Amino acid sequence: MSLKKLIQKINFIVISCLILLSCNQRPIEEWVQLIQNNSLEGWEVKNGLAAYTVENNEITGTTILNSPNTFLCSKTIYDNFILEFEVMVDTSINSGVQFRSNNYPEFNNNQVHGYQAEIDPSTRAWSGGIYEEGKRGWLYDLKNNEKGQKAFKNNEWNHYRIEAVEDNLSIWVNDINTSNLKDNATSTGFIGLQVHSIGMDSINNGKKIKWRNIRIMTSNLSTFKRNPTARLIDTSEKK
C-alpha cells in the first residue's frame, strides 16, 4: 500500500470514529410508559362516575347515564413534556385528553379544568384541537386547518403527540400538525383521559373509548421537539 493510500485510509477511520462518537453523545429518547402491568396504579378517577378498565395495557372508558364528564387522571403533576398515545373512540361520542389540568375545592367544587386535546369523530372533525375544559372553551379549533381536519381516522387507532414546552402547545394527529398555540395560563398539571357526559341519552350508554401506548418524555425536550407547521395562535396574557 502506498503512503498516500495509507494516509487516506487512516483519515477515513478517524472521521468515522468521530461521527460515531458524535452520534453516541446525542441524548437518547427517555420515554416513561404510563400504563404498565395491566394496572391503573398512579391514576385516579375525578368528577364523574364512568368506569375505566385495563387489559393488555389498554385502557377502556365506558359512558354512563346521568354523570358529569369523568376523567382518569395521573397522580403525577407535569410541567414540560412530550406525550404520545393512541386512541380509538366510538364515532357517536366525543372525548379528549387533558394536560396541564387541575382541580381545586375552591374552583367549582373540584371541577377538572385545563387544556384538552380534542378527540372528535363527528363531521365537524376538530380532533387535535385545543379546548380549555371548565374555563375559556376553544383556544384552537380546526376551522382553518383543512389538512388537520382530515388527520383523524374513524374506527381506527389514531396516534397523538402533544408537546407542551414552556408557553408553546402543539398537537399532531397521525403526524399531521393540528394545533400550534402559544398560551401562558397554566404551566403545570395532571394528564386526564376523558369519558364525556351523555346526560340521559340511553342510545349512547355503554359506548367505549380506548387508549394504549401512553408514554411521556420530560427531559432533553429541545432535542426532540418538532417544528409546528400549523398557523400559530397566540392567546397568552401580555405581561
LINSULHU-V994601 format. One record per backbone hydrogen bond with DSSP energy under -0.5 kcal/mol. NH is the residue of the N-H (numbers start at 0). CO is the residue of the C=O. E is the energy in kcal/mol with one decimal. If there is no record, write none. Layout:
nh=NH co=CO e=E
nh=NH co=CO e=E
//
This chain:
nh=5 co=1 e=-2.2
nh=6 co=2 e=-2.4
nh=7 co=3 e=-2.1
nh=8 co=4 e=-2.2
nh=9 co=5 e=-2.4
nh=10 co=6 e=-2.6
nh=11 co=7 e=-2.1
nh=12 co=8 e=-2.2
nh=13 co=9 e=-2.6
nh=14 co=10 e=-2.6
nh=15 co=11 e=-2.3
nh=16 co=12 e=-2.2
nh=17 co=13 e=-2.2
nh=18 co=14 e=-2.3
nh=19 co=15 e=-2.4
nh=20 co=16 e=-2.6
nh=21 co=17 e=-2.3
nh=22 co=18 e=-2.2
nh=23 co=19 e=-2.1
nh=24 co=20 e=-1.2
nh=25 co=21 e=-0.6
nh=25 co=22 e=-0.9
nh=30 co=28 e=-0.8
nh=31 co=215 e=-2.4
nh=33 co=213 e=-2.6
nh=34 co=213 e=-0.6
nh=35 co=38 e=-0.5
nh=38 co=35 e=-1.2
nh=42 co=39 e=-1.8
nh=43 co=72 e=-2.3
nh=45 co=70 e=-2.8
nh=47 co=45 e=-1.8
nh=50 co=61 e=-0.8
nh=52 co=59 e=-2.3
nh=54 co=57 e=-2.1
nh=57 co=54 e=-1.3
nh=58 co=210 e=-2.3
nh=59 co=52 e=-2.7
nh=60 co=208 e=-3.0
nh=61 co=50 e=-2.0
nh=62 co=206 e=-2.4
nh=65 co=198 e=-3.8
nh=66 co=63 e=-0.6
nh=69 co=194 e=-2.6
nh=70 co=45 e=-2.1
nh=71 co=192 e=-2.2
nh=72 co=43 e=-3.5
nh=72 co=70 e=-0.8
nh=73 co=190 e=-2.9
nh=74 co=41 e=-2.9
nh=77 co=188 e=-3.0
nh=80 co=163 e=-2.3
nh=81 co=216 e=-2.1
nh=82 co=161 e=-2.9
nh=83 co=214 e=-2.7
nh=84 co=159 e=-1.7
nh=85 co=211 e=-2.5
nh=86 co=157 e=-2.1
nh=87 co=209 e=-2.3
nh=89 co=207 e=-2.1
nh=92 co=89 e=-1.8
nh=94 co=118 e=-2.4
nh=95 co=193 e=-0.5
nh=96 co=116 e=-1.8
nh=97 co=191 e=-3.4
nh=98 co=114 e=-2.4
nh=100 co=189 e=-1.8
nh=101 co=112 e=-2.6
nh=106 co=103 e=-1.5
nh=107 co=105 e=-0.8
nh=108 co=104 e=-0.8
nh=109 co=103 e=-1.8
nh=110 co=106 e=-1.5
nh=112 co=101 e=-2.4
nh=113 co=132 e=-1.8
nh=114 co=98 e=-0.7
nh=114 co=99 e=-0.5
nh=115 co=130 e=-1.9
nh=116 co=96 e=-3.0
nh=117 co=115 e=-0.8
nh=117 co=128 e=-2.6
nh=118 co=94 e=-2.4
nh=120 co=92 e=-0.6
nh=124 co=121 e=-0.8
nh=126 co=119 e=-0.6
nh=127 co=117 e=-2.5
nh=128 co=125 e=-2.1
nh=129 co=139 e=-2.1
nh=130 co=115 e=-2.3
nh=130 co=128 e=-0.5
nh=131 co=136 e=-3.2
nh=132 co=113 e=-2.4
nh=132 co=130 e=-0.9
nh=134 co=131 e=-1.4
nh=136 co=131 e=-1.6
nh=138 co=129 e=-2.4
nh=139 co=129 e=-2.2
nh=144 co=141 e=-1.4
nh=148 co=144 e=-2.0
nh=149 co=145 e=-0.9
nh=149 co=146 e=-0.7
nh=150 co=147 e=-1.5
nh=151 co=147 e=-0.5
nh=153 co=151 e=-0.5
nh=154 co=88 e=-0.5
nh=155 co=152 e=-1.1
nh=157 co=86 e=-2.4
nh=159 co=84 e=-3.2
nh=159 co=157 e=-0.5
nh=160 co=171 e=-2.2
nh=161 co=82 e=-3.2
nh=162 co=160 e=-0.5
nh=162 co=169 e=-3.1
nh=163 co=80 e=-2.6
nh=163 co=161 e=-0.6
nh=164 co=162 e=-0.5
nh=164 co=167 e=-2.3
nh=167 co=164 e=-2.2
nh=168 co=166 e=-0.6
nh=168 co=180 e=-3.2
nh=169 co=162 e=-2.4
nh=170 co=178 e=-1.6
nh=171 co=160 e=-2.4
nh=172 co=175 e=-2.5
nh=173 co=158 e=-3.5
nh=173 co=171 e=-0.5
nh=175 co=172 e=-1.5
nh=176 co=174 e=-0.5
nh=177 co=170 e=-2.0
nh=177 co=175 e=-0.7
nh=178 co=170 e=-1.4
nh=180 co=168 e=-3.2
nh=181 co=232 e=-2.7
nh=182 co=166 e=-2.3
nh=182 co=180 e=-0.5
nh=188 co=77 e=-2.0
nh=189 co=100 e=-3.0
nh=191 co=97 e=-1.6
nh=192 co=71 e=-2.5
nh=193 co=95 e=-2.4
nh=193 co=191 e=-0.6
nh=194 co=69 e=-2.7
nh=195 co=93 e=-0.8
nh=195 co=193 e=-0.6
nh=197 co=63 e=-0.6
nh=198 co=66 e=-0.5
nh=200 co=197 e=-2.0
nh=201 co=199 e=-1.3
nh=203 co=200 e=-1.1
nh=204 co=201 e=-1.1
nh=205 co=62 e=-1.1
nh=206 co=203 e=-1.3
nh=208 co=60 e=-2.0
nh=209 co=87 e=-3.3
nh=210 co=58 e=-2.4
nh=211 co=85 e=-2.1
nh=212 co=56 e=-0.5
nh=214 co=83 e=-2.6
nh=214 co=212 e=-0.6
nh=215 co=31 e=-2.1
nh=216 co=81 e=-2.4
nh=222 co=219 e=-0.8
nh=223 co=219 e=-1.1
nh=224 co=220 e=-1.8
nh=227 co=225 e=-0.7
nh=232 co=179 e=-2.2
nh=234 co=181 e=-2.7
nh=234 co=232 e=-0.7
nh=235 co=181 e=-0.7
//
